[in-house]
């Protein structure tokens, strides 16, 4: 059984990984689709996941900065690997 504390921790980490999911999904879709379509679909997927799975999560600045930094790191690594 999962306690309430571990549920909130999993929700926090899941929400923090949403920008990374967007970057990875964009890179995967970009291989088959045009850039605007891939970008739009990846951001739409992230918005839908956030809406359905994290409806009550508050956005805090330190968490947002860490999530965007992680997404930028993943984008740089995927950019180097895809060349």
N, C-alpha and C positions, 0 to 999 in steps of 0.2 A: 504494500500500500504506500502511496506517495503522500508525504505530509504537505501541509500548506506552504511551509518555508521552501521546500524543494520545488514545488510548483511555481512559486514566484521567482525563484532563481532560474529555473528553466525558461520561464517566460522572458526574463530579462536578457538572458543569453540569446534566446531565439530572436528577439527583437533587435538585438545588437548585430546579429548576423544578416539581417535583411539587406543592408547595402551591399554586402559581399555576395549574397545570392543574386542581386540585381546585376552585378558586374559579371559574375560567372555565366548567368543566363544570357546576358548580352553577347558575350564572346562566343557562346555556343550557337546562338541564333544568327549572329553576324556571318557565320560560315555559309548559311543557306539563304538568308534574306538580305534585303537592302538595309543599310545602316539606320535610316529613320524608322523603318518597320521593326527592326530588332530592338532598337532602343525603346520604342513605345510599348512593345509587348513585354519587355523585361520590367519596365517601370509599372505597367499595369498589373503584372503578376505580383510584384512586391506590394503594391497598394492593396490588392485583394487579400493577400496573406495577412497583412497588417490589420485590415478591417475585420476579417473573420476570426483570426487567432489571438489578436492582442487588442481587444476593444477598450480595455480599461487601463492600459499601460500609459503612464505619464512620461512625457519626453523631458529628460534632464540634459543640460548642456554637457557635462563631462561624458555621459554615456553616448551622446550624439557625436562628440568629437572623436571618441575612441572608435565608434562604428565607422565613421567616415574615413578615419585613418587606416583602419583595417581594409576597407573597400579600396582605398587608393593603393595600398600595398599589394592586394590581390590583383588589381588591374595592372600594376607595373610588372608583377611576376608573370601574369598571363600574356601580357604584351611581349615580354622577352621570350616566352616559350612558343608563342604562335608565329614568330618571325621565321 
